[in-house]
Amino acid sequence: MGATDAIPEGAAPVGAAPGQPGGLMDVLGVAAVMLDAEGRITLWSPQAKKLFGWSAEEALGRHAARLLVAPENVDLVLRLFSEVMAGGESWAGVFPVRHKDGSTRLVEFRNMRLLDERGEYYALGIATDQAVLRRVERDLALSVRLVAQSPIGLAVLDTDLRFVMVNPALERINGLPADQHIGRHVREALSYLDTDVIVSRMREVLETGSPLLDQFTVGGTAADPGADQAWSVSYYRLEDANGRVLGLATSVVDVTEQHRAATEAARARRRLAVIADASATVGTTLDVDQTAHELADVIVPELADMAAVDVLDAVLDGRRPSALTRGGPARFRALAVSAAYPTDALRAADPTGQIAAYETDRLITRCVTEARPVHVAQVAEEDLAHIAADPEGAALLGRAGVHSYLAVPLIARGEVLGALSLYRARNPLPFAEDDVVLAVELAARAAVCIDNARSYQSERRTALTLQRHLMNHRPPQPTGMQIAYRYQPAQAASEVGGDWFDAIPVVGDKTALVVGDVMGSGINAAATMGQLRTTARALADLDLDPDEVLRHLDHIAVGLDPAFATCLYAVYDPHRSLCRIAVAGHLPPVLVRAGQSPELLDLPTGAPLGVGGVPFEQTTVPLHEGDQLVLYTDGLIETRQESIDSRLETLLTMLAKPEPDLEGLCDRLLGALRDEHGHDDVALLIARVHAQRA
């Protein structure tokens, strides 16, 4: 085996060469001078020439005292020389030496007696410039103190990546005393960290010489491997004055607090983002089921792997949720369930729409009865029986790996509506207190939306029921006329209830045509509409002129709430082919004559009903066979995107196309003109004159 083969891997410093100078001796420039027993110079090193200025040729053979010492110090030097040569004791100290250039320098000496094989004595003097020595000593002392007292962890490793030095700060950071670092390889000393990455970085720095700065690392320590700490680590190569690679230095700054603060800030930003997302996406409609699905979709996967929204059945039935009492089961209706990935755990949740009764030992029941979150950070096997609906569901949750559970009550306006259930399986972190706070915030926002949707649906059902009851009379086909009509309620519950139409038989084969719109909406508007419609039918039976009918309706409306309404009242006489019309602030009817363009009748507008004491005018319009009169409320033509004049033009354009089927015409007008969002009621009444049968 060759000489190079005998060197263990990594034993020779990277880039080292035999005989290459370097180290502290070169920095100090130590000179060596040897004297014989008579004090003559017998050996003179190259460093001596640099220190004293005399070449070897000039110095060898001369008395050292006379060459290097000022006359006033010669006797002292000779005495010291004699003591060293006689007693064999070494001498050390600082002595002024005369340089060749005539200057005097303070030189640090170490003198000792030597004995050769012939028994002759010599004196060896080792010297260096005192100023250089003091500077090196100062730098060394400062370096040692700097390393020892630095709050930054510092270490030096050799080219084999074995620890040569660690300071106290790094001992504290790594949780290991210095003696468990020194001489040990990085992999051995820091086995609790990802040493593959660390060694790779160190090797890169040793080979390239390029430092790696501020490398972020997270991990445990030897003292506490389970608690994550964070460090900013820098690596740089160490070289001597001649570029020889000595090893590697590393500095370690503990940034755990900053890391935790940044992590907490990131969590706070995430919470705010989830809340902002919920504000934008939960409650976009007044539909309870849709709102519940929107809540579940916001929470998964940001906060939980699976979420379920269950509402107390009493809430959806219109009963007060306060009927829930402690000590009894709670009946829930499942509204939504969502998972971040396909999982059998979904089968443990109640199917949407299904009603289930949960006894008091179930966590969801405890959540709604106590009106507070139920938080199980670490789910044990026995907990699953209190989370799932039945043993099969508990087994499914267990197999799915559910390890953390959180139930949050849905509370709106002080009343519990239901519960939001959250599960974690693949997410390894248990629900923390921050998660509870976020879930409570999301549940509170969603609960208000669910309560609004519930109230909307309840009010809408009530308003529609009232309106259907008030308008359950289907007008008969009048004499000499064919009529068709439509009524469509608004989509929003708060806007249902104010529009109506009617066709009322009047003595003498006449027919009263009525269309009206109560200003306002909801149940009160429906009630006012019912009173006005009933009064109009009673007045029609008296065969009053249209303006008189409106005057009486105006008087009645003053005492109602809401008090204002628009109305158009017309009476058609088939024997005279005349139609008398009076308007109370209502949109003008459209007259369609055969062979002519449809026109909006130019009638006195009049004031709305309820103003009180305002006279109304009537206008007489001839109607012949085939003529059509189209009455409508503003819900047919008003939109938020177009002007009413533009919409009226559209109505006239559509009526210009002949349509023999009045039912089909009603459907066509509604399909084309009805606003897709349905913000208002629509009442439409079309009457066509036809010849009387003999």
Long-range contacts (C-beta under 8 A, 24 or more apart in sequence): 10-159, 10-160, 11-160, 13-158, 13-159, 13-244, 13-245, 13-246, 13-247, 14-159, 14-206, 14-207, 14-245, 15-243, 15-244, 15-245, 16-244, 16-245, 17-244, 20-242, 20-244, 21-242, 22-240, 22-241, 22-242, 22-244, 23-240, 24-136, 26-241, 27-132, 27-136, 27-241, 28-128, 28-132, 28-133, 28-136, 29-128, 29-129, 29-132, 30-126, 30-127, 30-128, 31-126, 31-127, 31-128, 32-124, 32-125, 32-126, 33-59, 33-64, 33-124, 33-125, 33-127, 34-114, 34-122, 34-123, 34-124, 34-125, 35-64, 35-81, 35-122, 35-123, 35-125, 36-120, 36-122, 36-123, 37-85, 37-120, 37-121, 37-122, 38-63, 39-63, 39-64, 39-65, 39-78, 39-81, 39-123, 40-64, 41-67, 42-122, 48-127, 51-107, 51-127, 51-128, 51-129, 52-97, 52-99, 52-100, 53-99, 53-100, 53-101, 54-100, 58-100, 64-125, 67-98, 68-97, 68-98, 69-95, 69-97, 69-98, 70-96, 70-98, 70-104, 80-111, 81-111, 81-123, 84-111, 84-112, 84-113, 84-123, 85-113, 85-121, 85-123, 88-113, 89-113, 94-130, 97-127, 105-129, 105-130, 106-130, 106-131, 108-133, 152-251, 152-252, 152-253, 153-231, 153-251, 153-252, 153-253, 153-254, 154-249, 154-250, 154-251, 154-252, 155-181, 155-249, 155-250, 155-252, 156-238, 156-247, 156-248, 156-249, 157-186, 157-202, 157-247, 157-248, 157-249, 157-250, 158-246, 158-247, 158-248, 159-206, 159-245, 159-246, 159-247, 159-248, 160-185, 161-185, 161-186, 161-199, 161-202, 161-203, 161-248, 162-186, 163-189, 164-247, 169-252, 170-252, 173-221, 173-229, 173-231, 173-252, 173-254, 174-221, 174-222, 175-221, 175-222, 175-223, 175-224, 176-222, 192-219, 192-220, 192-221, 192-222, 192-225, 193-217, 193-219, 193-220, 194-219, 201-235, 202-235, 202-248, 202-250, 205-235, 205-236, 205-237, 205-248, 206-237, 206-245, 206-247, 206-248, 209-237, 209-239, 211-235, 211-236, 211-237, 212-236, 216-255, 218-259, 228-256, 229-254, 229-256, 230-254, 230-255, 230-256, 230-258, 230-259, 230-260, 231-255, 231-256, 267-434, 270-302, 271-434, 271-437, 271-438, 274-298, 274-299, 274-302, 274-303, 274-438, 274-442, 275-438, 275-441, 275-442, 275-445, 277-302, 278-442, 278-445, 278-446, 279-445, 282-442, 282-445, 282-446, 282-449, 283-445, 283-446, 283-448, 283-449, 283-452, 283-453, 285-453, 286-452, 286-453, 286-456, 286-457, 286-492, 286-493, 287-453, 287-457, 288-316, 288-335, 288-450, 288-453, 288-454, 288-457, 289-335, 289-336, 289-352, 290-453, 291-446, 291-449, 291-450, 291-453, 292-335, 292-336, 292-446, 292-450, 293-335, 293-336, 293-338, 294-446, 295-336, 295-420, 295-442, 295-443, 295-446, 295-449, 296-336, 296-337, 296-338, 297-338, 298-442, 299-338, 299-420, 299-422, 299-439, 299-442, 300-338, 300-339, 300-340, 301-340, 301-427, 303-422, 303-435, 303-438, 303-439, 303-442, 304-340, 304-406, 304-422, 304-423, 304-424, 304-427, 305-339, 305-340, 305-341, 305-343, 305-423, 305-424, 305-425, 305-426, 305-427, 306-337, 306-338, 306-339, 306-340, 306-343, 306-345, 306-346, 306-349, 306-402, 306-422, 306-423, 306-425, 307-336, 307-337, 307-338, 307-420, 307-421, 307-422, 307-423, 308-334, 308-336, 308-337, 308-338, 308-349, 308-350, 308-420, 308-421, 309-334, 309-335, 309-336, 309-337, 309-410, 309-418, 309-419, 309-420, 309-421, 309-446, 310-334, 310-335, 310-350, 310-364, 310-418, 310-419, 310-421, 311-335, 311-410, 311-417, 311-418, 311-450, 312-368, 312-416, 312-417, 312-418, 313-355, 315-417, 315-418, 315-454, 316-454, 318-458, 320-415, 321-415, 321-416, 321-417, 322-415, 324-368, 324-369, 324-416, 325-369, 326-360, 326-369, 327-360, 328-360, 329-357, 329-358, 329-359, 329-360, 329-365, 330-357, 330-358, 330-364, 330-365, 330-368, 330-369, 331-355, 331-356, 331-357, 332-356, 332-357, 332-358, 332-364, 332-418, 332-419, 335-418, 340-426, 341-426, 343-400, 343-425, 344-396, 344-399, 344-400, 345-396, 345-397, 345-400, 345-402, 345-423, 345-425, 347-393, 347-396, 348-388, 348-389, 348-392, 348-393, 348-394, 348-396, 348-397, 348-400, 349-393, 349-421, 350-389, 356-389, 358-389, 361-386, 362-386, 362-387, 363-387, 363-405, 363-407, 364-407, 364-419, 364-421, 366-407, 367-407, 367-408, 367-409, 367-419, 368-409, 368-416, 368-418, 368-419, 371-409, 371-411, 371-416, 372-409, 373-406, 373-407, 373-408, 373-409, 373-436, 373-439, 373-440, 374-405, 374-406, 374-407, 375-405, 375-406, 375-431, 375-436, 376-404, 376-405, 376-406, 377-404, 377-430, 377-431, 377-432, 378-403, 378-404, 378-430, 379-403, 379-404, 379-405, 387-421, 397-423, 400-425, 401-425, 401-426, 403-430, 404-429, 404-430, 404-431, 405-431, 406-431, 406-435, 406-436, 406-439, 408-436, 408-439, 408-440, 408-443, 409-443, 410-443, 410-446, 410-447, 410-450, 411-443, 411-444, 411-447, 412-444, 412-447, 412-448, 412-450, 412-451, 413-448, 413-451, 415-451, 417-447, 417-450, 417-451, 417-454, 418-447, 418-450, 420-446, 455-493, 456-492, 456-493, 456-494, 457-493, 458-493, 459-493, 459-494, 459-496, 459-522, 459-523, 460-492, 460-493, 460-496, 462-523, 463-489, 463-493, 463-496, 463-497, 463-522, 463-523, 463-526, 464-489, 464-496, 466-497, 466-523, 466-526, 466-527, 466-530, 467-496, 467-497, 467-526, 467-529, 470-500, 470-526, 470-529, 470-530, 470-533, 470-534, 471-500, 471-533, 473-502, 475-502, 475-503, 475-504, 476-503, 476-505, 478-503, 478-505, 478-511, 478-572, 478-687, 479-505, 479-509, 479-510, 479-511, 479-574, 479-692, 480-509, 480-511, 480-572, 480-574, 480-689, 480-690, 480-691, 480-692, 481-511, 481-572, 481-574, 481-687, 481-688, 481-689, 481-690, 482-662, 482-687, 482-688, 482-690, 483-513, 483-662, 483-685, 483-686, 483-687, 483-688, 484-662, 484-663, 484-665, 484-666, 484-685, 484-686, 485-666, 485-683, 485-684, 485-685, 485-686, 486-666, 486-667, 486-670, 486-682, 486-683, 486-684, 487-681, 487-682, 487-683, 487-684, 488-635, 488-670, 488-674, 488-678, 488-681, 488-682, 489-678, 489-681, 490-521, 490-635, 490-678, 490-679, 490-680, 490-681, 491-677, 491-678, 491-679, 492-678, 492-679, 493-522, 494-521, 494-522, 495-521, 495-522, 495-679, 495-680, 495-681, 496-521, 496-522, 496-525, 496-526, 496-681, 497-521, 497-522, 497-523, 497-524, 497-525, 497-526, 497-527, 497-529, 497-681, 498-525, 498-526, 498-528, 498-529, 498-565, 498-681, 499-529, 499-633, 499-635, 499-680, 499-681, 499-682, 499-683, 500-529, 500-532, 500-533, 500-683, 501-631, 501-683, 501-684, 501-685, 502-533, 502-536, 502-537, 503-685, 503-687, 504-536, 504-537, 504-540, 504-541, 506-540, 506-541, 506-543, 506-571, 507-543, 508-543, 508-573, 508-575, 509-573, 509-574, 509-575, 510-543, 510-571, 510-572, 510-573, 510-574, 511-571, 511-572, 511-574, 511-687, 512-536, 512-540, 512-549, 512-569, 512-570, 512-571, 513-568, 513-569, 513-570, 513-571, 513-572, 513-629, 513-631, 513-685, 513-687, 514-540, 514-567, 514-568, 514-569, 514-570, 515-567, 515-568, 515-586, 515-631, 515-632, 515-633, 515-683, 515-685, 516-565, 516-566, 516-567, 516-568, 516-586, 516-609, 516-633, 516-683, 517-565, 517-566, 517-567, 517-586, 517-633, 517-634, 517-635, 517-681, 517-683, 518-562, 518-564, 518-565, 519-562, 519-564, 519-565, 519-566, 519-608, 520-562, 520-564, 524-561, 524-562, 525-562, 528-557, 528-560, 528-561, 528-562, 528-563, 528-565, 529-565, 531-556, 531-560, 532-556, 532-557, 532-560, 532-565, 532-567, 532-609, 536-567, 536-569, 540-571, 545-571, 545-580, 545-582, 545-618, 546-570, 546-571, 546-580, 546-581, 546-582, 546-616, 546-618, 547-582, 547-615, 547-616, 547-617, 547-618, 549-582, 550-582, 550-584, 550-606, 550-609, 550-616, 551-615, 551-616, 553-584, 553-609, 554-584, 554-607, 554-609, 554-610, 554-611, 554-612, 554-613, 554-614, 554-616, 555-612, 557-609, 557-610, 558-610, 558-612, 560-610, 562-610, 563-610, 564-608, 564-609, 564-610, 564-611, 565-608, 565-609, 565-610, 566-608, 566-609, 567-608, 567-609, 568-631, 570-629, 570-631, 572-623, 572-629, 572-687, 572-689, 574-689, 574-692, 577-622, 577-623, 577-624, 577-689, 578-620, 578-621, 578-622, 578-623, 579-620, 579-621, 579-622, 579-623, 579-629, 580-618, 580-619, 580-620, 580-621, 581-618, 581-619, 581-620, 581-621, 582-606, 582-616, 582-617, 582-618, 582-619, 583-616, 584-608, 584-609, 584-616, 585-609, 587-632, 587-633, 587-634, 587-637, 589-629, 589-630, 589-631, 589-632, 590-628, 590-629, 590-630, 590-651, 590-652, 590-655, 591-621, 591-627, 591-628, 591-629, 591-630, 592-627, 592-628, 592-629, 592-630, 592-655, 593-624, 593-626, 593-627, 594-626, 594-627, 597-652, 597-656, 598-630, 598-652, 598-655, 598-656, 599-652, 600-648, 600-652, 623-689, 624-689, 625-689, 625-690, 625-691, 626-688, 626-689, 626-690, 627-688, 627-689, 628-655, 628-686, 628-687, 628-688, 628-689, 629-686, 629-687, 630-655, 630-684, 630-685, 630-686, 631-684, 631-685, 631-686, 631-687, 632-682, 632-683, 632-684, 632-685, 633-680, 633-681, 633-682, 633-683, 633-684, 634-680, 635-674, 635-675, 635-679, 635-680, 635-681, 635-682, 635-683, 636-669, 636-670, 636-673, 636-674, 636-682, 636-684, 637-673, 638-675, 638-680, 639-675, 640-675, 640-679, 647-673, 662-686, 662-688
